[in-house]
Amino acid sequence: VIDYEEQVGSVLPIDQRLAIWTSSNVMMHAPIREGLNLSPLEYVFTRKEPAEPGVVIASEFSAVSSVLNGALRVNPYDIQMCVTSIDCALSMSFNERDARRARDIDFVSTCPSGLWTRNVLRDLNDATLESTSKMDAVGDNSPDSILAREAEQELEHLDLRALEYAYATAKKSRVIIIDFNGTLVVKEPAGKYLKREILGTSGFKPSHMTTLALQRLCSDPKNTIYVVSGDSQENLEVAVGNVPGLGLAASNGTCFSDPEGQVEQRAWQYLDFGVDWNAVKKVAMPIISKFTARTNGSFVKLSHSSIGWSYYSCDPEWGSLQASHLVTELGEALHSHDVRFVALKGIVEVVPRKGHKGHIVKKILEDARARNGDVDFVLCMGDDISDEKMFTSVINFSAGSEGENSYAFNVAVGKKPTNASFYVDDASDVGDILVLLSGDKRLLQRQTSSDGSAASEDFFA
């Protein structure tokens, strides 16, 4: 049954709108050009619990498609796409409809039109007081832009035979340092039409075989192995904290847990970079909270020595635009504090100006040398710009090494301009390397059977 009625005029009275919203299972909003229309937000609000969840189908040319993360997006010019989306919405399971509602209901419930109006007026007022000088936008300081400005060099694909030989012939001690997101764990790209509830990694944990390989490598007394991450110590402990003998460094190395610590209750130590974080938070949090309120799907990440604003689960274009404005506003507010901004995929972080992963890598290598006399094998693997300082620390350490048969391998995940000397294609290769170095024949056999004989023979040749 199709009940069609054409409405004359731009706005329905509130009682008629509510009657339609509460009686309909799907709202299709398909303009070919439009600003922010609040009707889809009204629809989501009227379908909150205990009401049955509804589904919004929004045109990709409307502003609301960037605001509602749970909406289905369509191109109104593509008739087949619209038909398919309507069928999908009508046949959608209760669990999926409820999950889509959950993505938006908190944002819609806490951001009424009156608050939006006040925020716009406040921003207009702030804009009149700002000076014309602005910081560079996030896009101008993206990892790709920064690396492109560095001197490019031809990378060699990692020679696994050479790596295995260097590992096997190391007589004194070995140090292996691995980045977490995008290296030990596959990082998922932020997609315009697919938003995740998890932050940028495939389930947060490495594969079972990679974990077993880490356990075997950590059991070798010659080895010192650390996982270094920009994530919080709590998330890092959940992911790999149960591996005995594995060292952890969180918040880009500003806090760390030694390999000798107890797995059941890890003891964490902190590096002090002289930043008064209470003063920084007092200035930064009101600004970040303002951007969080206006950007659906964003949230704040607080750690011991950083403040992060994640827009990974937001609309990518809207999130990137808000991130650029956030960096500009924070830069002006925090210019007197000894902090800097790191803009990676899906997140903006406020970190100590002097703090980076290179400090913890330098400490790890120097501690290993002090314990064992020297380090004759170093393997450092990372995937993004925050890992470049790790590579630099390894290079500086190797330059001062007195050993004649010492080997250092800086390995980037993906071929790109970098301080590393070698590269592998993607994060799955990192797990394969750890399995190879572990020397466990059972793991190698399982790796061969799971990856396919042809691919494994090529990789482990």
ZIPE-V289792 format. One record per run of one state. SS is the DSSP state (a for helix, b for strand, c for the rest). FROM is the first residue (numbers start at 1). LEN is the number of residues. Records with the same first field share a line. If there is no record, write none. Layout:
SS = FROM-LEN + FROM-LEN
This chain:
c = 1-13 + 24-2 + 30-9 + 47-8 + 60-4 + 68-4 + 75-4 + 92-2 + 111-2 + 130-8 + 142-1 + 150-6 + 158-2 + 170-4 + 180-1 + 182-3 + 186-1 + 188-3 + 192-2 + 195-6 + 202-6 + 219-4 + 229-4 + 241-5 + 254-1 + 258-11 + 271-6 + 295-4 + 304-2 + 311-5 + 334-5 + 345-2 + 353-4 + 373-4 + 383-2 + 400-7 + 414-8 + 425-2 + 439-2 + 452-1 + 460-2
a = 14-10 + 39-8 + 64-4 + 79-13 + 94-17 + 113-17 + 138-4 + 143-7 + 160-10 + 208-11 + 233-8 + 251-3 + 277-18 + 316-18 + 357-16 + 385-15 + 427-12 + 441-11 + 453-7
b = 26-4 + 55-5 + 72-3 + 156-2 + 174-6 + 181-1 + 185-1 + 187-1 + 191-1 + 194-1 + 201-1 + 223-6 + 246-5 + 255-3 + 269-2 + 299-5 + 306-5 + 339-6 + 347-6 + 377-6 + 407-7 + 422-3
